[in-house]
Amino acid sequence: MTKFEVGRTYKTRDGRDARVICVDYREQYNYSIVALVTSPSTGSEDIVCYKPDGKVSALKKDTKDDLLLPAPKVWVVAAVEDGECKDAFHVYRENYVDEFRELLTRQFPNTAIITKEVDLTEDSK
């Protein structure tokens, strides 16, 4: 089962927009996703077929044309004192960031509380 959805626009590994128009294309090599990939220079779209994991190649190698799922947003809320982390939380919903800041503030009243959004894409690791 593919994680990509019809009607949504994703990015290729090199940053082009890819508009998914089909996720159940039946062909013998299991390229079930069909997307319209925009050329940044001309604005025209090319039809590209993908494996269910977003790969354009049957080989396991990453290519610039691969389709990427958006990275989940994650925030780190940490209590830091003298450059040392006293405690930290990974927060996966932005509306909970303030609650975790308050929790750490109560637990460490004289300590700096920092919040940072973390990029979890493969290229940033």
Long-range contacts (C-beta under 8 A, 24 or more apart in sequence): 1-52, 2-32, 2-33, 2-52, 3-69, 4-33, 4-50, 4-52, 4-54, 4-67, 4-69, 10-35, 10-54, 10-67, 10-68, 10-69, 10-70, 11-67, 11-68, 11-70, 12-37, 12-64, 12-65, 12-66, 12-67, 12-68, 13-62, 13-63, 13-64, 13-65, 13-66, 13-68, 14-64, 14-65, 15-40, 16-40, 18-48, 18-67, 19-45, 20-67, 25-49, 29-58, 33-67, 35-67, 37-65, 68-121, 71-119, 71-120, 71-121, 72-120, 73-117, 74-117, 74-118, 74-120, 75-115, 75-116, 75-117, 75-118, 76-114, 76-115, 76-116, 76-118, 77-101, 77-104, 77-113, 77-114, 77-115, 78-104, 78-113, 78-114, 78-115, 78-116, 79-104, 79-107, 79-108, 79-111, 79-112, 79-113, 80-111, 80-112, 80-113, 80-114, 81-108, 81-110, 81-111, 81-112, 86-111, 90-118
